[in-house]
Amino acid sequence: MPAQRCEADHLDPWEKGGRTDIKSAVLNCLIHHTARHCGLFQAVKIPGSRPMVLLPPGLDPAQNLRINTYFMTPAEGLEAEALAEETTVKWRAGLLDVEIAQP
């Protein structure tokens, strides 16, 4: 979604003392911002990387980390999918400390 049509979503809730800087925020469209806060998917914070998401087990039984590639070029999308796959492998092997953001 183009940035001007998005909302800032704080992955560290500011009402609980979380930071309000760009390192702890993502841009979501209104629908996905609301969906995350309703628990329909989870945002995952990964040190040194862009945030990713986990879909509910009913939609993704494998529970792979994902990046939305809808507005990316084909080359960017392939690169993002490779990053998500690589990150999922490291996470499952216990080589990566990720944090699932609270809704």
C-alpha positions as CSV (number, residue, x, y, z in Angstrom):
1,M,0.0,0.0,0.0
2,P,1.4,3.4,-0.8
3,A,2.7,5.1,2.4
4,Q,0.2,8.0,2.3
5,R,-2.6,5.5,2.6
6,C,-1.1,3.7,5.6
7,E,-1.0,4.1,9.4
8,A,2.0,3.8,11.7
9,D,1.7,0.7,13.8
10,H,3.8,0.6,17.0
11,L,5.2,-2.9,17.5
12,D,6.2,-1.9,21.1
13,P,2.9,-0.5,22.4
14,W,3.5,3.1,23.3
15,E,0.7,3.0,25.9
16,K,3.0,0.5,27.8
17,G,6.1,2.6,27.5
18,G,7.2,1.4,24.0
19,R,9.3,3.5,21.7
20,T,7.7,5.5,19.0
21,D,10.6,5.5,16.6
22,I,10.9,3.9,13.2
23,K,12.8,0.9,14.5
24,S,9.8,-0.2,16.4
25,A,7.0,0.6,13.9
26,V,5.7,-0.6,10.6
27,L,3.3,0.9,8.1
28,N,0.0,-1.0,7.6
29,C,-3.1,-0.2,5.7
30,L,-6.1,0.5,7.9
31,I,-7.5,-3.1,7.4
32,H,-4.2,-4.8,8.3
33,H,-3.5,-2.5,11.2
34,T,-6.9,-3.3,12.7
35,A,-6.5,-7.0,11.9
36,R,-3.2,-7.3,13.7
37,H,-4.6,-5.6,16.8
38,C,-7.5,-8.0,16.7
39,G,-5.1,-10.9,16.6
40,L,-5.8,-12.1,13.1
41,F,-2.1,-12.3,12.4
42,Q,1.1,-11.6,14.4
43,A,3.9,-9.2,13.6
44,V,7.4,-10.6,14.3
45,K,10.3,-8.4,15.2
46,I,13.7,-9.7,13.9
47,P,17.0,-8.1,15.0
48,G,18.7,-6.5,12.1
49,S,15.9,-7.2,9.6
50,R,12.5,-5.9,8.6
51,P,9.5,-7.1,10.6
52,M,7.7,-10.1,9.2
53,V,4.3,-11.7,9.9
54,L,3.0,-15.1,11.1
55,L,-0.4,-16.0,9.7
56,P,-2.8,-18.1,11.9
57,P,-2.2,-21.9,11.8
58,G,-5.4,-22.4,9.9
59,L,-4.1,-20.3,7.0
60,D,-0.5,-21.4,7.3
61,P,-0.1,-24.7,9.1
62,A,3.7,-24.6,8.4
63,Q,4.0,-21.3,10.3
64,N,6.5,-19.7,8.0
65,L,7.6,-16.1,8.5
66,R,6.3,-14.0,5.6
67,I,6.7,-10.6,4.0
68,N,4.0,-8.9,2.0
69,T,5.3,-8.7,-1.6
70,Y,2.1,-7.3,-3.2
71,F,3.5,-3.9,-4.1
72,M,7.1,-5.1,-4.9
73,T,8.6,-5.6,-8.3
74,P,9.0,-9.3,-9.2
75,A,12.8,-9.1,-8.4
76,E,12.1,-7.4,-5.0
77,G,9.4,-10.0,-4.3
78,L,11.7,-12.9,-5.0
79,E,14.4,-11.4,-2.8
80,A,11.9,-10.8,0.1
81,E,10.6,-14.3,-0.2
82,A,14.1,-15.7,0.0
83,L,14.8,-13.6,3.0
84,A,11.7,-14.8,4.8
85,E,12.5,-18.4,4.0
86,E,16.1,-18.0,5.2
87,T,14.9,-16.3,8.4
88,T,12.3,-19.0,9.0
89,V,15.0,-21.7,8.8
90,K,17.3,-19.8,11.2
91,W,14.4,-19.2,13.6
92,R,13.4,-22.8,13.7
93,A,17.0,-23.9,14.2
94,G,17.2,-21.6,17.3
95,L,19.8,-19.4,15.6
96,L,17.7,-16.3,15.7
97,D,16.0,-14.6,18.6
98,V,12.7,-13.2,17.3
99,E,10.0,-11.4,19.2
100,I,6.3,-11.7,18.4
101,A,4.7,-8.4,19.0
102,Q,1.6,-8.2,21.2
103,P,-1.6,-7.3,19.3
